[in-house]
Structure formats: structure tokens, C-alpha cells
């Protein structure tokens, strides 16, 4: 496709994907509640960051709509690492709490990674505990990192085959690029791809990007993927974002739609699927605990 053409790519919105996952979750919640188990997602917020408090409110509203309990602990900004660990230990020990989320970021004097390591891996709703990343690497059961799992679900929902195709992931971060590469390389109908991970430290990274059948931007660098980096007819997924105030700045330049065959929208692409996967992890944790 000529990049000067006015033809645009097919959009790959995440909301229909999330809605389909939420339908499955709603049915599972009803089954669990009928058996005497109410799924519970506990949240922990340290400090008074407005954006973080807003994210917690969104999660609590979603939890209520799905039929979850959503206990919340709000610690003061001057809470110590021990305060945070004691809170996590209490929630770990509570059998009524099936899943646990520590809102990131925490105040700078706290160690988020140390707090995450304190979480019971089976209650780790983000799928980012070191044990769960090990489970992912070995393709063993456990909660999967939410954004990578959401991208796999998005591709499958929209009929984008990755099996046997070349997928290039631009970005090697622990929360997206690396786990996504492991996920899409696994032997499964919705994965089984030939995956290359490249990053901005590679001077000629566009050479790798231009050969991709499916190009997934996970760098967190606004506008880094431009039309000249996309093979004509490729599928482009924008996974990495940054914020300027409340404005979302995606990795993918919107003009890539002139070259790609399919692309996620600037808003409403991967984001909704990430939230859906978080609640899928939570309901799976509740189901495992009820057995």
C-alpha cells in the first residue's frame, strides 16, 4: 500500500474484546456466588495522588458492576515499608480476599518491587509477581500480566492470526515487552508466533520493525513508530503509552493507518483489554480458592 494513499487501516478497538471477557466473568461470578463464594478484589493505595485515586475508583466501580466485593485500604503518604508489608500480609491471610492490587506508583520512599514480592502469588491480580513471571516463562498455570494477555485476546478477537507469522515487539520492559514476547511464542492457537524483541537501544531497530507481519509498539516513547517503519499491510498494535497531564500519548503515529492493514485506535485500543484481563485474573483466583 502506498503510504501517500488515503486508504486507512481497519480499526481494532479493545472495547468489544473487553465486553466479551466481562460477559464471561459475569457468568463465572454468578456461578461462584451461587456456590457461596463472592469474588473479592482488594486494593491498596498509599498517599493522595489524584490520578491513582481515580484509577482505584474506576476499579471499584467495575468490581461492583461485576458482582465483586472490593475492600480498599488507604495508607497515608508517610506510611513506612513495614506499614505497607503488614497491610499486604493481612490481606494475604484473609481467605475472603481472592485478589490483591497495590496501586502503582507508590511514594518515592517506598519500594514497590519489594511490596509486590510480598503479595501471595496466587492473589497477584497484575500477574507481575516474580513467581508468576516464572510461571509464564515455563508456560505453567498462573495469573498472566494484564496488558500482554489483553493484546493476545485483542488479536484473537479480531481474527488476526499470529501463528507462524513474524511478530516484532518494540520494547523490552518487564511489564509489557518481555512477557508479551514469551506469551505470543507459546504453543497455542492464539500464539505460536516467531517473535523478535527489539528496543530503542538498537540503532537500526526500524530494520526489524519493517519486516514484521504484526508490529507491537511497547516502548513508551510517544510517536516512535511512524509510517516508514511499517511494512505495507502489516498489523500494528499500540501497547506503549505515556501521559502528558491527562492526555494519552501513544507510541504509534496515527498516520501508520495509511500503511497498515489493521491498527489499534489511539484511544480505546489495548487499555480496555488490560482492565478486562485484571478482572479475569481476579475471578480465576476466586474460582481456584473455592475448589
C-alpha positions as CSV (number, residue, x, y, z in Angstrom):
1,X,0.0,0.0,0.0
2,X,1.3,3.4,-0.9
3,X,1.8,5.5,2.3
4,X,0.5,8.6,0.4
5,X,-2.8,6.8,-0.2
6,X,-5.9,8.0,1.6
7,X,-6.9,4.4,2.3
8,X,-6.9,3.7,6.1
9,X,-6.5,0.5,8.0
10,X,-9.2,-1.5,9.7
11,X,-9.5,-0.4,13.3
12,X,-9.0,-2.9,16.1
13,X,-10.9,-1.5,19.1
14,X,-10.4,-3.0,22.5
15,X,-13.9,-2.4,24.0
16,X,-15.7,-5.2,22.2
17,X,-12.9,-7.6,23.4
18,X,-13.3,-6.4,26.9
19,X,-17.1,-6.7,26.8
20,X,-16.8,-10.3,25.7
21,X,-14.4,-11.0,28.5
22,X,-16.7,-9.2,31.0
23,X,-19.6,-11.4,29.8
24,X,-17.6,-14.5,30.7
25,X,-16.6,-13.0,34.0
26,X,-20.2,-12.1,34.9
27,X,-21.3,-15.7,34.2
28,X,-18.4,-17.1,36.4
29,X,-19.2,-14.6,39.2
30,X,-22.8,-15.8,39.2
31,X,-21.7,-19.4,39.4
32,X,-19.4,-18.7,42.3
33,X,-21.9,-16.6,44.2
34,X,-24.5,-19.4,43.8
35,X,-22.0,-21.7,45.4
36,X,-21.4,-19.4,48.3
37,X,-18.3,-17.6,47.1
38,X,-18.3,-13.9,46.4
39,X,-15.1,-12.9,44.5
40,X,-13.1,-10.2,46.2
41,X,-10.5,-7.8,44.7
42,X,-8.7,-5.8,47.4
43,X,-6.9,-2.6,46.5
44,X,-4.2,-0.7,48.4
45,X,-3.4,2.9,47.8
46,X,-0.6,4.8,49.5
47,X,-0.8,8.6,49.6
48,X,-3.1,11.0,47.9
49,X,-2.2,11.1,44.3
50,X,-5.3,12.2,42.4
51,X,-4.7,10.1,39.3
52,X,-4.0,6.9,41.4
53,X,-7.1,7.5,43.5
54,X,-9.1,7.9,40.2
55,X,-7.8,4.6,38.9
56,X,-8.9,2.9,42.2
57,X,-12.4,4.4,41.9
58,X,-12.7,3.0,38.4
59,X,-11.6,-0.4,39.5
60,X,-14.1,-0.3,42.4
61,X,-16.9,0.7,40.2
62,X,-16.1,-2.1,37.7
63,X,-15.8,-4.6,40.6
64,X,-19.3,-3.6,41.9
65,X,-20.8,-3.9,38.4
66,X,-19.4,-7.4,38.0
67,X,-20.6,-8.5,41.5
68,X,-17.2,-8.5,43.3
69,X,-16.5,-7.3,46.8
70,X,-13.9,-4.6,46.7
71,X,-12.3,-3.9,50.1
72,X,-9.9,-1.0,50.0
73,X,-7.0,0.1,52.2
74,X,-5.8,3.7,52.0
75,X,-2.5,4.3,53.7
76,X,-1.1,7.8,54.4
77,X,1.7,9.2,52.2
78,X,4.2,8.8,55.1
79,X,3.4,5.1,55.6
80,X,6.6,3.1,56.0
81,X,7.6,0.0,54.1
82,X,6.8,-2.1,57.1
83,X,3.3,-0.5,57.2
84,X,2.7,-1.5,53.6
85,X,4.0,-5.0,54.1
86,X,1.9,-5.5,57.2
87,X,-1.2,-4.5,55.2
88,X,-0.3,-6.9,52.4
89,X,0.3,-9.7,54.9
90,X,-3.1,-9.1,56.5
91,X,-4.8,-9.3,53.1
92,X,-2.8,-12.3,52.1
93,X,-4.0,-14.1,55.2
94,X,-7.7,-13.1,54.7
95,X,-9.5,-16.0,53.0
96,X,-12.3,-13.7,51.9
97,X,-9.8,-11.7,49.7
98,X,-9.0,-13.6,46.5
99,X,-7.0,-11.0,44.6
100,X,-4.9,-8.1,45.6
101,X,-3.7,-4.9,43.8
102,X,-1.2,-2.4,45.0
103,X,-1.7,0.8,43.1
104,X,1.4,2.0,41.3
105,X,3.2,4.3,41.8
106,X,3.8,4.4,45.5
107,X,5.5,7.4,47.2
108,X,9.2,7.6,46.3
109,X,10.5,6.5,49.7
110,X,8.8,3.1,49.3
111,X,10.0,0.1,47.3
112,X,7.1,-1.1,45.0
113,X,9.0,-4.2,43.8
114,X,9.6,-5.3,47.4
115,X,5.9,-4.8,48.2
116,X,4.9,-6.8,45.1
117,X,7.2,-9.6,46.2
118,X,5.3,-9.7,49.5
119,X,2.0,-10.4,47.7
120,X,0.7,-14.0,47.7
121,X,1.5,-15.0,44.1
122,X,-1.9,-16.7,43.8
123,X,-3.6,-13.3,44.7
124,X,-1.4,-11.2,42.4
125,X,-4.0,-9.8,40.1
126,X,-1.5,-7.9,37.9
127,X,0.4,-11.2,37.2
128,X,3.7,-9.4,37.8
129,X,5.0,-11.3,40.9
130,X,8.4,-12.8,40.2
131,X,6.9,-16.3,40.7
132,X,4.2,-15.6,38.2
133,X,6.7,-14.3,35.6
134,X,8.5,-17.6,36.1
135,X,5.2,-19.5,35.6
136,X,4.7,-17.6,32.4
137,X,8.2,-18.4,31.2
138,X,7.6,-22.1,31.8
139,X,4.0,-22.0,30.5
140,X,2.5,-23.1,33.8
141,X,-0.8,-22.0,35.1
142,X,-1.0,-18.7,37.0
143,X,-2.2,-15.1,36.5
144,X,-0.8,-13.6,33.4
145,X,0.4,-9.9,33.0
146,X,-2.7,-8.0,32.1
147,X,-1.6,-5.9,29.1
148,X,0.2,-8.7,27.3
149,X,-2.8,-11.0,27.9
150,X,-5.1,-8.3,26.7
151,X,-3.1,-7.9,23.4
152,X,-3.3,-11.6,22.8
153,X,-7.0,-11.5,23.4
154,X,-7.4,-8.5,21.1
155,X,-5.6,-10.1,18.2
156,X,-7.7,-13.3,18.6
157,X,-11.0,-11.5,18.9
158,X,-10.4,-9.6,15.7
159,X,-9.3,-12.6,13.8
160,X,-5.6,-11.6,13.5
161,X,-3.6,-14.8,13.2
162,X,-0.1,-14.7,14.6
163,X,0.7,-18.4,14.5
164,X,3.7,-18.9,12.2
165,X,4.0,-15.2,11.4
166,X,6.7,-12.8,12.3
167,X,5.8,-10.6,15.3
168,X,8.1,-7.8,16.3
169,X,7.8,-6.3,19.7
170,X,9.4,-2.9,20.1
171,X,10.2,-2.6,23.8
172,X,11.8,-5.0,26.4
173,X,10.1,-3.7,29.6
174,X,9.2,-6.2,32.3
175,X,5.5,-5.2,32.3
176,X,4.9,-5.5,28.6
177,X,7.6,-6.2,26.0
178,X,9.3,-9.2,27.7
179,X,6.2,-11.0,29.0
180,X,4.3,-10.3,25.7
181,X,7.1,-12.0,23.7
182,X,7.0,-15.1,25.9
183,X,3.2,-15.2,25.7
184,X,3.0,-15.0,21.9
185,X,5.8,-17.5,21.4
186,X,4.0,-20.2,23.3
187,X,2.4,-23.2,21.5
188,X,-1.2,-22.2,21.5
189,X,-3.8,-21.4,18.7
190,X,-3.8,-17.7,19.5
191,X,0.0,-17.5,19.8
192,X,2.7,-19.8,18.3
193,X,4.4,-16.8,16.6
194,X,8.0,-16.2,15.5
195,X,8.8,-13.3,17.9
196,X,11.6,-10.8,17.8
197,X,12.1,-8.4,20.6
198,X,13.9,-5.2,19.7
199,X,14.4,-1.9,21.6
200,X,15.4,1.7,21.2
201,X,18.9,0.9,22.3
202,X,19.3,-0.9,18.9
203,X,20.4,1.9,16.4
204,X,18.7,0.2,13.4
205,X,15.5,-1.0,15.1
206,X,13.4,0.2,12.2
207,X,15.0,-2.5,10.1
208,X,13.4,-5.1,12.3
209,X,10.1,-3.3,12.5
210,X,9.7,-3.1,8.7
211,X,9.9,-6.9,8.4
212,X,7.1,-7.5,10.9
213,X,3.7,-9.1,9.9
214,X,2.5,-7.9,13.3
215,X,4.3,-4.9,14.9
216,X,3.6,-4.2,18.5
217,X,4.8,-1.0,20.0
218,X,5.7,-1.3,23.7
219,X,8.4,1.3,24.1
220,X,6.6,4.1,26.0
221,X,8.0,6.7,23.6
222,X,5.3,8.9,22.0
223,X,5.1,8.7,18.2
224,X,8.2,6.5,17.9
225,X,6.5,4.2,15.3
226,X,5.9,6.2,12.1
227,X,4.6,5.1,8.7
228,X,8.0,4.5,7.2
229,X,8.6,1.9,10.0
230,X,5.7,-0.3,9.0
231,X,5.6,-2.9,6.3
232,X,2.7,-2.3,3.9
233,X,-0.2,-4.4,5.0
234,X,1.2,-5.2,8.4
235,X,-0.9,-5.2,11.6
236,X,0.1,-2.5,14.1
237,X,-0.7,-2.7,17.8
238,X,-0.1,0.3,20.1
239,X,0.7,-1.0,23.5
240,X,3.1,1.6,24.9
241,X,1.8,5.0,26.1
242,X,2.8,8.0,28.1
243,X,0.7,10.7,29.6
244,X,1.2,14.5,29.4
245,X,-1.1,15.6,32.1
246,X,-4.3,13.7,31.3
247,X,-3.6,13.5,27.6
248,X,-2.6,10.0,26.4
249,X,0.4,9.9,24.0
250,X,0.7,6.6,22.2
251,X,3.8,5.0,20.7
252,X,2.2,4.8,17.3
253,X,1.8,7.8,15.0
254,X,-1.8,7.8,13.7
255,X,-0.5,8.1,10.1
256,X,0.5,4.5,10.3
257,X,-3.1,3.7,9.4
258,X,-2.2,4.8,5.9
259,X,0.2,1.8,5.6
260,X,-1.1,-0.9,7.9
261,X,-3.9,-3.3,7.1
262,X,-5.2,-3.1,10.7
263,X,-4.3,-0.9,13.7
264,X,-5.5,-0.1,17.2
265,X,-7.1,3.3,17.7
266,X,-5.2,6.0,19.7
267,X,-7.8,5.7,22.5
268,X,-9.8,2.6,23.3
269,X,-7.3,0.0,21.9
270,X,-5.3,-2.0,24.4
271,X,-6.5,-0.1,27.5
272,X,-9.9,-1.7,27.9
273,X,-8.5,-5.2,27.4
274,X,-5.9,-4.6,30.2
275,X,-8.7,-3.9,32.7
276,X,-10.7,-6.9,31.5
277,X,-7.7,-9.2,32.0
278,X,-7.2,-7.9,35.5
279,X,-10.7,-8.9,36.5
280,X,-10.3,-12.2,34.6
281,X,-7.2,-12.9,36.8
282,X,-9.3,-12.0,39.9
283,X,-12.2,-14.3,39.1
284,X,-9.9,-17.1,38.3
285,X,-8.2,-16.6,41.7
286,X,-11.6,-16.8,43.4
287,X,-12.5,-19.9,41.4
288,X,-9.3,-21.6,42.5
289,X,-9.8,-20.7,46.1
290,X,-13.3,-22.1,46.1
291,X,-12.3,-25.6,45.0
